[in-house]
Structure formats: C-alpha cells, structure tokens
Amino acid sequence: MGRYQRKTDRQSWSQESMAGSIQEVLEGNMGYRRASKAYSVPQTTLERKVKEARQKKLSSEAAAVKMLGRYKTVFSEAQEKEFVQHLIHLEERLFGITLSDLRTLAFELAEKNNIPHVFNTEKRMAGKDWLYGFLKRHPRLVLRYPEKTSIARAKGFNRVAINAFFDLLDSLYSKYKFSPNDIYNADETGILTVANKPSKVLALRGKKQVGTLTSAEWGVLVTAETCVNAAGNFLPPMFVFPRKKENPLLMDDAPPGSFAVYHESGWINKETFLVWFKKCLEHSNPGPKKPVLLIIDGHNSHTKSLELVNLARENNVVLLCFPPHTTHRLRPLDVSFMAPLSTFYEQETRKWLINHPGRCVTIYQVGKLFKAAFSRAATVQTAVKGFGKTGIYPFNRDVFPEYLLAPSETTEKPLDNTSELKQASYNGDVEHQPSTSSSETMPTIETQPFSSTFNISPAVVMPFPRETESIIKRVNDKRRGKTAILILSPYKAELVTIERERSGKKNKQKRALFKNITILLLLKIKKQRKRKWKNQ
C-alpha cells in the first residue's frame, strides 16, 4: 500500500549492502560473521540469502531483494527503472505526462506485457496507491509546472544551428583576439506600467483568491535597449517611449547616462536602433587596432539595416547574429539578466503603489522605477555568469548538454535552417574552421525501441511523438534571420539587393498611385465639362 505506515524496523538494511555481503561470501572472501559486520546486515538474514542464491543460482543483486509481506510491486525494479527513464526522455522532449497519464500508461504496460496486476479494469488505469508508492520509490520524479516553449524554439535550438554559430564565433576569436571588454551583447526588453507577474505575498491558508493592486488592467509599453560586455560592464540603457514629440519629463530620475528616443509604437526599429548604436560606439570606443564584437539577434531592425552595416564596417565593429529561435539559450542577457530585472522592476512598482496610495504608475515613473531595478540587477557577477553559461566567453561550444537538444529531434524532416546556416558561414574575410565539437552535427536516427526487461517496452506503448509534416507556415526567406557575420561583403551585397528591390517596389507603387490620381482627375474634369455643356 502506498500510504501504509510501517510499525516495525524489519528489513531496514540497505539492499546494496546486502548484495555486497552476499557477493563476498559467495566468492569466499569473507565468512558470514565478518561480512555481516563489514556491511552492517543481520547475519541470519545473510545466511538465508546466501543459501537461496546457491540453491536457485541467483545473482547477489537478485538474492538481496527484500521480500517483506505478501504484497509485491507490479513491475520489477529493473522494469521500473526503464519506465522512469522513458518518462524522463518524454519530459526532455517537452512531452511530459500528467499523473493521470502515468496511471493509464502503467495499466497499458501491464496489460500488453501480461503482467499480473490489481489495477482498475473499468477505468483502465492504475490506482492512487500504486502511484504514491511509485513516486516514493523514485524520488527523482516530481510534479512541476512546465514553462511554455514554442515549437519554433524547440526545433530551432538544434546541434546544426549551435555548431554553425560557434564555428563563426571561433573564427572571429582566432582572427581578432577579442578581450572580454570588447565582447558585447545587446538586447531590448519591454517595460510595462503594469508588471507581468506579481511576487508571492502572505495570505490566509485556504483562501480561494488572493489579489494585489495594479495601476490598470493593461499597461503602456516602453522599450529599453540594454547592453553588456563579457567583463561585466553595462552600458547606459536607451528608452523608446510611445510618443511622437520629445518630453524631457519622461527621463526624470532615469539611470545615469541613459537617453530616450520617441516612436509612436514604443517598439525598436531601424532608426531607433541606429541611434543607440552610435551611442554604443562612444562607450565601446572601437578603432583600427581595437576591434569590438557585438552579438545581436535576428530582428529586422538589427540585420536588415544597410546603414548600420556600413557604420559598423567604418568603425571596426564586428556584428554577429544569433541563429533564429535560439536566444533563450544563447543570449547572455536572456540567460542571466532579464529575469532578475523583471522581478526587481515588479518589486519597485509594488513599493511605489504602497507609498503613493490612490495614484497609478504611468510612463512618467518608468525611468525612476527602472533605475532602481537596473541598479540591483546589473551586477558584474550576473553579466559574467551570462556569458559563461552560454559558452560565448570563456569559449565553450559543448556547454549545452544533450537533453537540451532533445526537443529538436521531434521532427524527422531535415532541419529548416541547415542550408541557411551553411550559406551564412561562407565568407572571404574570416577563415571558416571546421567544427571541433565532440557531438554529432546531424540528428540521430532512432531505431526500433528495444527492452531487456519488457516484452513490449514503454517506448512502444507510448512512443516519442514525431512530426512527419510541417505544421508551421514558413516565413519568407528574405525576412528570416540567420547566424551570420553581418559586416562581410556577401551579406552587405544581399542587403543592397533587398534595398533596391524595396525602393523599386515603392517607386512602382508611387507611379501606380500617381496614375490612378491622374485618371480620377481627368474623369472629374470630363464630368465638369459635361455639366457645363448641359447648362449652356
């Protein structure tokens, strides 16, 4: 019984110790008394187990199994280990199962393997007592709330994409010899006047709903552009306020050195990012003998600006782009800085509401609240940890364990960005070096599941989900980001082509609009003449 409370201390010895003592006696290395004292097991029990092992020709591990009472587990210890491993593999692929699914799977596994059981045949699922006992025997398994991960991120974070990025990074390190002070990562984050996730508060146990005060149902968005280098130095942030005209009051008590730009949407775009980049040049101070590496994501405001690429080339700034849908693992600011910044900002917002009862947080308070949160989150330790955990600095292409790449194996189709990544790695200025990763660059092909403990393995009863057809509409290739060195001539030529096509399309639209307006004017003049003739 899963919730049965033991009333004696019988068979309280360790099964591993008993197996070791049995092995010593069977091999003749020790006698019963010496083995029982050395392994802290009862001598009489040891004698009985050794006798049973000799008669039935059992291994020491099989003979050491505890048999107390008439109840036995449905699955053997080896079967449960394989069962647990399958559950872990399902979770690694982002297909973790619930407790109800676990009980159903246990029933199906017992039925298909003809294992005697006392499960509920009407509901076709194992009982709660079996569930409690199973979880108690395997404390590695716990019930957790999973984090949402999009299909694009699950498929995008694959070995091919990661190796392509680190190949480019390795080649840049070999050529430019960057110091940690010259390796930068930039990222923008949305700041709302209403915090996304409130902190936990003390409340009465059993109360169904616990509330907290906020300024409004939905907040106003302000974008903050942040940047840090591998040595732990943060640059002053830039704010993008949702306004058309400049208002100095919005920057009252903002972080020292920070500045503001204005756009009606509050989002970053090519023009506002270019303003920030010019400020970044002042702080990083690149030069002919001091190259600077800036690692950014594949947003259009970063990768589709010809003016940005030209300015970077003129100032000896190397722009490196992350592979698409990998920034949640590869971007240092995402890994170590953004979460504490969001938490501290929520705490500062809550403090402000307590100290100013009856008032609401508006964009005029964003600068002050962000300053308090930024000063707490922007530490040297946080920045250095972010670069280390992503393998960017110190350089480590094998920093990600294999289980993080398991979700990308859900699809049997070739990876979407393989051709893009190969194309991005071709360059004439930086020598491309082959990958030295110990991991394979191509996804492994799984064979038919084999089990040494089950006739029909858990992987057959509940196989790993596999995608055979693409269910996501592919974005236009011209808009897709890709890992690339943006200052190289091939990439610049591609941007020039895109700009020409875009300007040609705009001119064509203008000509069509002018033609339509001309036709409308001629028709209007014709109608006026007809009316004039009729009146005469």
C-alpha positions as CSV (number, residue, x, y, z in Angstrom):
1,M,0.0,0.0,0.0
2,G,1.4,3.4,-1.0
3,R,0.3,5.2,2.2
4,Y,0.9,2.3,4.7
5,Q,2.9,3.3,7.8
6,R,5.4,0.7,8.9
7,K,5.1,-0.5,12.5
8,T,8.4,-2.3,12.8
9,D,12.0,-1.9,11.7
10,R,12.3,-5.3,10.0
11,Q,14.4,-5.4,6.8
12,S,15.7,-1.9,7.4
13,W,19.1,-2.8,6.0
14,S,20.3,-1.5,2.7
15,Q,19.7,-3.7,-0.4
16,E,23.1,-2.6,-1.8
17,S,24.9,-3.6,1.4
18,M,23.2,-7.0,1.4
19,A,24.1,-7.6,-2.2
20,G,27.8,-6.7,-1.4
21,S,27.9,-9.1,1.6
22,I,26.3,-11.9,-0.4
23,Q,28.9,-11.4,-3.1
24,E,31.8,-11.6,-0.6
25,V,30.5,-14.8,0.9
26,L,29.8,-16.5,-2.4
27,E,33.4,-15.6,-3.6
28,G,34.9,-16.9,-0.4
29,N,36.5,-13.7,0.6
30,M,34.6,-13.4,3.9
31,G,32.7,-15.5,6.3
32,Y,29.1,-14.8,7.5
33,R,30.1,-13.0,10.7
34,R,32.8,-10.8,9.1
35,A,30.6,-9.9,6.1
36,S,27.6,-9.1,8.3
37,K,29.7,-6.7,10.4
38,A,31.5,-5.2,7.4
39,Y,28.3,-4.4,5.6
40,S,26.0,-3.8,8.7
41,V,23.5,-6.5,7.8
42,P,21.9,-9.2,10.0
43,Q,23.9,-12.5,10.0
44,T,20.9,-14.8,10.0
45,T,19.4,-12.9,7.1
46,L,22.7,-13.1,5.2
47,E,22.9,-16.9,5.8
48,R,19.4,-17.3,4.4
49,K,20.0,-15.2,1.4
50,V,23.3,-16.9,0.5
51,K,21.6,-20.3,0.8
52,E,18.8,-19.2,-1.5
53,A,21.3,-17.8,-4.0
54,R,23.2,-21.1,-4.1
55,Q,20.1,-23.2,-4.5
56,K,18.4,-21.1,-7.1
57,K,21.7,-19.9,-8.8
58,L,20.7,-16.3,-8.3
59,S,23.0,-13.3,-8.6
60,S,23.8,-11.3,-5.5
61,E,21.6,-8.5,-6.6
62,A,18.6,-10.8,-7.2
63,A,19.1,-12.6,-3.9
64,A,19.3,-9.3,-2.0
65,V,15.8,-8.2,-3.0
66,K,13.6,-7.5,0.0
67,M,10.5,-9.7,0.4
68,L,8.5,-8.5,3.4
69,G,4.8,-9.3,3.5
70,R,2.6,-10.7,0.8
71,Y,2.3,-7.6,-1.4
72,K,4.7,-7.2,-4.3
73,T,5.2,-4.4,-6.8
74,V,3.5,-4.9,-10.1
75,F,6.8,-4.1,-12.0
76,S,10.2,-5.4,-11.0
77,E,12.9,-3.0,-10.0
78,A,14.6,-3.2,-13.4
79,Q,11.3,-2.6,-15.2
80,E,10.5,0.4,-13.1
81,K,14.0,1.9,-13.9
82,E,13.3,1.5,-17.6
83,F,9.8,3.0,-17.0
84,V,11.3,6.0,-15.2
85,Q,13.9,6.6,-17.9
86,H,11.2,6.7,-20.6
87,L,9.2,9.3,-18.6
88,I,12.4,11.4,-18.3
89,H,13.0,11.2,-22.1
90,L,9.4,12.3,-22.7
91,E,9.9,15.3,-20.5
92,E,13.2,16.2,-22.2
93,R,11.4,16.3,-25.5
94,L,8.8,18.7,-23.9
95,F,6.1,16.0,-23.9
96,G,5.9,15.3,-20.2
97,I,2.9,13.4,-18.9
98,T,0.5,14.1,-16.1
99,L,-0.3,11.9,-13.1
100,S,-3.4,10.6,-14.8
101,D,-1.5,9.8,-18.0
102,L,1.1,7.9,-15.8
103,R,-1.6,5.7,-14.3
104,T,-3.1,5.0,-17.7
105,L,0.4,4.2,-19.1
106,A,1.1,1.8,-16.2
107,F,-2.1,-0.1,-16.9
108,E,-1.4,-0.4,-20.6
109,L,2.1,-1.5,-19.9
110,A,1.0,-4.2,-17.5
111,E,-1.8,-5.4,-19.9
112,K,0.4,-5.6,-23.0
113,N,3.2,-7.4,-21.2
114,N,0.8,-9.9,-19.5
115,I,2.0,-8.8,-16.0
116,P,-0.4,-9.8,-13.2
117,H,-1.9,-6.6,-11.6
118,V,-4.8,-5.4,-9.5
119,F,-5.4,-2.2,-11.4
120,N,-8.9,-0.9,-12.2
121,T,-10.0,-2.6,-15.4
122,E,-13.1,-0.4,-15.7
123,K,-11.2,2.9,-15.7
124,R,-8.2,1.2,-17.3
125,M,-5.7,2.9,-15.1
126,A,-3.5,2.1,-12.1
127,G,-4.7,3.1,-8.6
128,K,-3.6,6.1,-6.5
129,D,-1.9,3.8,-4.0
130,W,0.3,2.4,-6.8
131,L,1.0,6.0,-7.9
132,Y,2.1,7.1,-4.4
133,G,4.3,4.1,-4.0
134,F,5.9,4.5,-7.4
135,L,6.7,8.2,-6.7
136,K,8.1,7.3,-3.3
137,R,10.3,4.6,-4.8
138,H,11.6,7.1,-7.4
139,P,12.1,10.5,-5.7
140,R,13.8,11.8,-8.9
141,L,10.3,12.2,-10.3
142,V,8.5,15.3,-9.1
143,L,5.4,17.2,-10.2
144,R,6.4,20.5,-11.8
145,Y,4.7,23.3,-13.7
146,P,6.3,23.4,-17.2
147,E,7.5,26.5,-18.9
148,K,5.9,27.3,-22.3
149,T,8.3,26.7,-25.2
150,S,7.2,27.5,-28.7
151,I,7.5,24.9,-31.5
152,A,9.9,27.2,-33.3
153,R,12.3,27.4,-30.4
154,A,12.1,23.7,-29.8
155,K,13.0,23.0,-33.4
156,G,15.4,25.9,-33.8
157,F,17.7,25.0,-30.9
158,N,19.5,22.1,-32.6
159,R,23.0,20.9,-32.9
160,V,23.4,22.1,-36.5
161,A,22.5,25.7,-35.6
162,I,24.6,25.7,-32.4
163,N,27.7,24.4,-34.1
164,A,27.3,26.8,-37.0
165,F,27.2,29.7,-34.5
166,F,30.2,28.6,-32.6
167,D,32.1,27.9,-35.8
168,L,31.7,31.6,-36.7
169,L,32.5,32.7,-33.2
170,D,35.6,30.6,-33.1
171,S,36.8,32.0,-36.4
172,L,36.3,35.6,-35.1
173,Y,38.2,34.9,-31.9
174,S,41.1,33.4,-33.9
175,K,41.3,36.4,-36.2
176,Y,40.6,39.4,-33.9
177,K,41.7,38.2,-30.5
178,F,38.9,40.0,-28.6
179,S,39.4,40.8,-24.9
180,P,36.3,40.4,-22.6
181,N,36.0,44.2,-22.5
182,D,35.4,44.2,-26.3
183,I,32.7,41.4,-26.5
184,Y,29.2,42.9,-26.2
185,N,25.7,41.6,-26.2
186,A,22.7,43.9,-26.8
187,D,19.0,43.1,-26.3
188,E,15.8,45.0,-25.9
189,T,13.1,44.3,-23.3
190,G,9.6,45.6,-22.9
191,I,8.7,47.5,-19.8
192,L,5.0,47.8,-18.8
193,T,3.5,50.2,-16.3
194,V,1.7,47.1,-15.1
195,A,4.0,44.3,-14.0
196,N,3.6,40.9,-15.8
197,K,3.9,38.6,-12.9
198,P,3.4,39.8,-9.3
199,S,5.5,38.4,-6.4
200,K,4.2,36.0,-3.9
201,V,2.5,37.5,-0.8
202,L,1.4,36.1,2.5
203,A,-2.3,35.2,2.7
204,L,-4.8,33.2,4.7
205,R,-4.4,29.4,4.1
206,G,-7.4,28.1,2.2
207,K,-8.4,31.4,0.6
208,K,-9.5,30.8,-2.9
209,Q,-8.3,34.0,-4.5
210,V,-5.5,36.4,-3.4
211,G,-5.3,39.8,-5.1
212,T,-2.8,42.6,-5.5
213,L,-3.1,46.2,-6.5
214,T,-2.1,47.3,-10.0
215,S,-2.3,50.6,-11.9
216,A,-4.6,49.3,-14.7
217,E,-5.7,46.1,-16.4
218,W,-3.2,46.6,-19.3
219,G,0.0,48.6,-19.1
220,V,1.7,51.0,-21.5
221,L,4.7,49.6,-23.3
222,V,8.2,51.3,-23.1
223,T,11.1,49.5,-24.7
224,A,14.6,49.6,-23.0
225,E,17.7,48.7,-25.0
226,T,20.4,47.2,-22.8
227,C,24.0,46.1,-23.5
228,V,26.8,44.5,-21.5
229,N,30.2,43.1,-22.2
230,A,31.9,39.9,-21.1
231,A,33.9,41.8,-18.4
232,G,30.6,42.7,-16.6
233,N,30.3,46.4,-17.7
234,F,26.8,47.6,-18.5
235,L,26.2,50.4,-21.0
236,P,23.6,53.1,-20.1
237,P,20.2,51.9,-21.4
238,M,18.1,53.6,-24.1
239,F,14.4,54.1,-23.7
240,V,11.9,54.1,-26.6
241,F,8.8,55.9,-25.4
242,P,5.4,55.7,-27.2
243,R,5.3,59.4,-28.1
244,K,5.8,61.4,-31.3
245,K,7.3,64.5,-29.6
246,E,10.2,64.8,-27.2
247,N,9.3,65.2,-23.5
248,P,12.2,65.6,-21.0
249,L,9.9,64.8,-18.1
250,L,9.8,61.2,-19.1
251,M,13.5,60.9,-18.2
252,D,13.3,62.3,-14.7
253,D,15.5,60.3,-12.3
254,A,16.4,57.7,-15.0
255,P,19.6,55.7,-14.9
256,P,22.7,57.9,-15.2
257,G,23.9,58.3,-18.8
258,S,20.6,56.8,-20.2
259,F,18.8,58.6,-23.1
260,A,15.4,58.5,-24.8
261,V,14.1,58.3,-28.3
262,Y,10.5,58.6,-29.3
263,H,8.3,56.5,-31.6
264,E,4.5,56.2,-31.6
265,S,4.6,52.4,-31.2
266,G,7.1,52.2,-28.4
267,W,8.9,49.4,-30.3
268,I,12.5,49.4,-31.5
269,N,13.1,49.9,-35.3
270,K,15.9,50.5,-37.7
271,E,16.1,54.2,-37.0
272,T,16.0,54.0,-33.2
273,F,18.5,51.1,-33.1
274,L,20.9,53.1,-35.2
275,V,20.7,56.0,-32.7
276,W,21.5,53.5,-29.9
277,F,24.4,52.0,-32.0
278,K,26.0,55.5,-32.4
279,K,25.9,55.9,-28.6
280,C,27.4,52.4,-28.2
281,L,30.3,53.4,-30.3
282,E,31.1,56.3,-27.9
283,H,31.2,53.9,-24.9
284,S,33.0,50.9,-26.5
285,N,35.5,53.2,-28.4
286,P,36.4,50.8,-31.2
287,G,39.3,51.6,-33.6
288,P,41.6,50.2,-36.2
289,K,43.7,48.4,-33.6
290,K,40.8,47.7,-31.2
291,P,38.0,45.7,-32.9
292,V,34.7,45.2,-31.0
293,L,32.4,42.3,-31.3
294,L,28.6,43.0,-30.9
295,I,26.3,39.9,-30.8
296,I,22.7,40.6,-31.6
297,D,19.5,38.7,-32.5
298,G,18.0,38.4,-36.0
299,H,15.4,41.2,-35.6
300,N,14.9,43.2,-38.8
301,S,16.0,46.4,-37.0
302,H,19.4,44.7,-36.4
303,T,20.0,42.6,-39.5
304,K,18.3,44.5,-42.4
305,S,19.8,47.9,-42.0
306,L,22.3,48.8,-44.6
307,E,23.3,52.0,-42.8
308,L,24.0,50.0,-39.6
309,V,26.3,47.6,-41.5
310,N,28.2,50.4,-43.2
311,L,28.7,52.3,-39.9
312,A,29.9,49.1,-38.2
313,R,32.4,48.4,-41.0
314,E,33.7,52.0,-40.8
315,N,34.3,51.7,-37.1
316,N,35.8,48.2,-37.0
317,V,32.8,46.7,-35.2
318,V,32.0,43.0,-36.0
319,L,28.3,42.3,-35.9
320,L,27.5,38.6,-35.2
321,C,23.9,37.4,-35.4
322,F,22.4,34.5,-33.3
323,P,20.7,31.7,-35.1
324,P,16.9,32.1,-35.3
325,H,14.9,30.9,-32.2
326,T,17.9,30.2,-30.0
327,T,18.3,33.4,-28.0
328,H,16.6,31.8,-24.9
329,R,19.7,29.7,-24.5
330,L,22.4,31.6,-26.4
331,R,21.9,35.2,-25.4
332,P,23.7,36.1,-22.2
333,L,21.3,38.9,-21.3
334,D,18.3,36.5,-21.6
335,V,20.0,33.8,-19.6
336,S,21.1,35.8,-16.5
337,F,19.9,39.4,-16.6
338,M,16.3,39.7,-17.9
339,A,14.6,37.5,-15.3
340,P,16.0,39.3,-12.2
341,L,15.5,42.7,-13.9
342,S,11.8,41.9,-14.4
343,T,11.5,40.7,-10.8
344,F,13.1,43.7,-9.3
345,Y,11.0,46.0,-11.5
346,E,7.8,44.4,-10.2
347,Q,9.0,44.8,-6.6
348,E,9.8,48.5,-7.2
349,T,6.4,49.0,-8.8
350,R,4.7,47.5,-5.8
351,K,6.7,49.6,-3.4
352,W,5.7,52.8,-5.4
353,L,2.0,51.9,-5.3
354,I,2.2,51.3,-1.5
355,N,3.9,54.7,-0.9
356,H,1.6,56.6,-3.3
357,P,-1.9,55.3,-2.5
358,G,-4.6,56.3,-5.0
359,R,-2.1,57.0,-7.8
360,C,-1.3,55.0,-10.9
361,V,2.1,54.2,-12.4
362,T,2.4,55.9,-15.7
363,I,5.3,56.2,-18.2
364,Y,6.5,59.2,-16.3
365,Q,7.5,56.9,-13.4
366,V,9.1,54.2,-15.7
367,G,12.5,55.9,-15.7
368,K,12.7,56.1,-11.9
369,L,11.4,52.5,-11.3
370,F,13.7,51.1,-14.0
371,K,16.7,52.9,-12.4
372,A,16.1,51.1,-9.1
373,A,15.6,47.7,-10.7
374,F,18.5,48.2,-13.1
375,S,20.9,49.1,-10.3
376,R,20.0,45.9,-8.5
377,A,20.2,43.5,-11.5
378,A,23.1,45.0,-13.4
379,T,26.0,43.4,-11.4
380,V,29.3,42.1,-12.7
381,Q,28.6,38.6,-11.4
382,T,25.3,38.5,-13.3
383,A,26.9,39.6,-16.6
384,V,29.9,37.2,-16.3
385,K,27.6,34.3,-15.5
386,G,25.5,35.0,-18.6
387,F,28.5,34.9,-20.9
388,G,29.8,31.7,-19.2
389,K,26.5,29.8,-19.2
390,T,26.1,30.4,-23.0
391,G,29.6,29.4,-23.8
392,I,30.4,32.7,-25.5
393,Y,33.2,33.7,-23.1
394,P,35.1,31.7,-22.0
395,F,34.6,29.9,-25.3
396,N,32.9,26.5,-24.8
397,R,30.9,25.0,-27.7
398,D,30.0,22.0,-25.6
399,V,28.4,23.9,-22.8
400,F,24.9,22.7,-23.6
401,P,24.0,19.1,-22.5
402,E,22.3,16.7,-25.0
403,Y,19.0,16.8,-23.2
404,L,18.5,20.4,-24.1
405,L,18.7,19.5,-27.7
406,A,16.3,16.6,-27.4
407,P,13.1,18.7,-28.4
408,S,14.6,19.4,-31.8
409,E,14.6,15.6,-32.6
410,T,10.8,15.6,-32.7
411,T,10.8,16.1,-36.4
412,E,12.0,13.5,-38.9
413,K,12.4,16.2,-41.6
414,P,15.7,17.9,-42.4
415,L,16.3,21.0,-40.2
416,D,14.9,24.2,-41.7
417,N,17.9,26.4,-41.3
418,T,20.6,23.9,-42.4
419,S,21.1,25.5,-45.8
420,E,20.9,29.0,-44.4
421,L,23.5,28.2,-41.8
422,K,25.9,26.8,-44.3
423,Q,25.4,29.8,-46.6
424,A,26.0,32.1,-43.6
425,S,29.3,30.5,-42.8
426,Y,30.8,31.2,-46.2
427,N,33.0,34.2,-46.2
428,G,36.2,35.5,-47.7
429,D,37.4,37.7,-44.8
430,V,37.2,35.3,-42.0
431,E,38.6,31.8,-42.4
432,H,35.9,29.2,-41.7
433,Q,37.1,26.5,-39.4
434,P,35.5,23.0,-39.2
435,S,33.6,22.1,-36.1
436,T,35.6,20.5,-33.3
437,S,32.6,19.6,-31.2
438,S,32.5,16.2,-29.7
439,S,28.8,15.9,-30.5
440,E,27.4,14.9,-33.9
441,T,26.3,17.6,-36.2
442,M,23.4,15.6,-37.6
443,P,20.4,14.4,-35.6
444,T,20.5,10.8,-34.6
445,I,18.1,8.3,-36.2
446,E,16.3,6.3,-33.6
447,T,15.9,2.6,-34.2
448,Q,13.1,0.4,-33.0
449,P,12.8,0.6,-29.2
450,F,14.4,-2.4,-27.5
451,S,13.8,-3.5,-24.0
452,S,15.6,-6.1,-21.9
453,T,13.0,-6.1,-19.1
454,F,9.7,-5.8,-21.0
455,N,8.4,-7.9,-23.9
456,I,6.8,-4.6,-25.1
457,S,8.7,-1.6,-24.0
458,P,7.2,1.7,-22.7
459,A,8.6,3.4,-25.9
460,V,6.2,1.1,-27.9
461,V,3.2,1.6,-25.7
462,M,3.7,5.4,-25.6
463,P,6.3,6.3,-28.3
464,F,8.1,9.6,-28.7
465,P,5.9,12.0,-30.7
466,R,7.3,12.5,-34.2
467,E,6.4,15.2,-36.7
468,T,6.1,13.9,-40.2
469,E,4.7,17.0,-41.9
470,S,5.5,20.7,-41.3
471,I,2.6,22.3,-39.4
472,I,4.2,25.8,-39.2
473,K,3.9,28.2,-42.1
474,R,7.4,29.1,-43.1
475,V,8.3,32.8,-43.0
476,N,9.6,34.4,-46.2
477,D,13.3,33.7,-46.5
478,K,14.0,37.4,-47.1
479,R,12.7,38.1,-43.6
480,R,14.2,35.2,-41.8
481,G,17.2,35.9,-39.6
482,K,20.3,33.6,-39.7
483,T,23.5,33.2,-37.9
484,A,26.0,35.3,-39.9
485,I,28.7,37.9,-39.7
486,L,26.8,41.0,-40.8
487,I,29.8,43.1,-41.8
488,L,31.1,40.7,-44.5
489,S,30.8,41.7,-48.2
490,P,28.3,38.9,-49.2
491,Y,25.9,39.9,-46.5
492,K,26.2,43.6,-47.4
493,A,25.6,42.7,-51.1
494,E,22.5,40.9,-50.1
495,L,21.2,43.9,-48.1
496,V,21.9,46.2,-51.1
497,T,19.8,43.9,-53.3
498,I,17.0,43.9,-50.8
499,E,17.1,47.7,-50.6
500,R,17.0,48.0,-54.4
501,E,14.0,45.7,-54.6
502,R,12.3,47.6,-51.8
503,S,12.9,51.0,-53.4
504,G,11.8,49.7,-56.8
505,K,8.6,48.4,-55.3
506,K,8.0,51.7,-53.6
507,N,8.6,53.6,-56.8
508,K,6.3,51.3,-58.7
509,Q,3.6,51.8,-56.1
510,K,4.1,55.6,-56.3
511,R,3.8,55.5,-60.1
512,A,0.6,53.4,-59.9
513,L,-0.8,55.8,-57.3
514,F,0.1,58.8,-59.4
515,K,-1.5,57.1,-62.5
516,N,-4.7,56.4,-60.5
517,I,-4.9,60.0,-59.2
518,T,-4.4,61.3,-62.8
519,I,-7.2,59.2,-64.1
520,L,-9.5,60.3,-61.4
521,L,-8.7,64.0,-62.1
522,L,-9.3,63.5,-65.8
523,L,-12.7,61.9,-65.1
524,K,-13.6,64.7,-62.8
525,I,-12.7,67.3,-65.4
526,K,-14.7,65.4,-68.0
527,K,-17.8,65.3,-65.8
528,Q,-17.5,69.1,-65.1
529,R,-17.3,69.8,-68.8
530,K,-20.4,67.7,-69.5
531,R,-22.3,69.6,-66.8
532,K,-21.2,72.9,-68.3
533,W,-22.3,71.9,-71.8
534,K,-25.7,70.8,-70.5
535,N,-26.2,74.1,-68.7
536,Q,-25.4,76.1,-71.9
